[in-house]
Structure formats: structure tokens, C-alpha cells
């Protein structure tokens, strides 16, 4: 079970890295269909690896939580790269939403794995719980930014104020 869990976690990490490296270049080089599917495949493989390693008492269980955290970071980074490269012309809203929910699911799954490992006395897991908490916080802020009208009104006020300050 340990080898299979490590293999699935490693596969998930490789798939997530492929998605991240593939989207950081030219927006048209990486097909939009892969943007939607590849991060989720990495998440599924990583979750399967974490499930197989849940009873492991060594470092492998903590590593599976770290891989899930890396999946979330990769999905948020792909999302940020898509916005900064103005890929709205090449991707649909479903791609951005899919990346957001993939990052959120990865962060929550990583938190579940890492909290369990930290309770068993893993100092690495205790550190990663804190770092993953930041990723969960980023996901909560993004969700609020996308869905709550008061947050969007505040964002509009900031944009208008900065525009007026810089353009007189």
C-alpha cells in the first residue's frame, strides 16, 4: 500500500507540475481543455495517494499532505497566471472556476491530511498546517471577491480612487 500511495502521490505531483509549466508560457500553447482537466487529474491522483497512506506512521503520510498542498498552490498559480496574461480571450469562465475549485479542494484535503499527521506528532505537518491555512485563506478571499457585492463595490471604489489619483 505504501508504494502505491507514494506512486499515486508522485504521479499527482508530476501531473500538477505539467499543468503549471504548460500554462506559464504562451496562452495559446496549452489547450484550454487541458487547463480544465489536468489539475483535477493531479488532485484525484494525490487524494488517492493520501487515502492509501492514511495509516502510514512514517514520513510518507506527511508527504502526501505536502503534495496536496502543492496541487493547490499550482492551481492558484495557474489561475493567477491566466489572469495576468489576460487569457480571458482563450479560456472560458468554467476554466477559471475549475481552477479555483481545484485549488480549494486541494487546500481543504491537504488541511485534513496535515492536521491528522500533526496530531500524531509530526513537526513538518504542524508547519505545513500553518502554510496551508494561508492557502485556505486565499481561497476564502477569492470566493468573497467573486461572490459578495460589498467586496466588489469596495474593489470598484479602490480602482476608481487609484485611477483618479494617477490620472487627475
Secondary structure, 3 states (H helix, E strand, C coil): CHHHHHHHHHHHHHHHHHHHHHHCCCCCCCCHHHHHHHHHHHHHHHHHHHHHCCCCCCHHHHHHHHHHHHHHHHHHHHHHHHHHCCHHHCCCHHHHHHHHHHHHHHHHHHHHHHHHHHHCCCHHHHHHHHHHHHHHHHHHHHHHHHHCHHHHHHHHHHHHHHHHHHHC
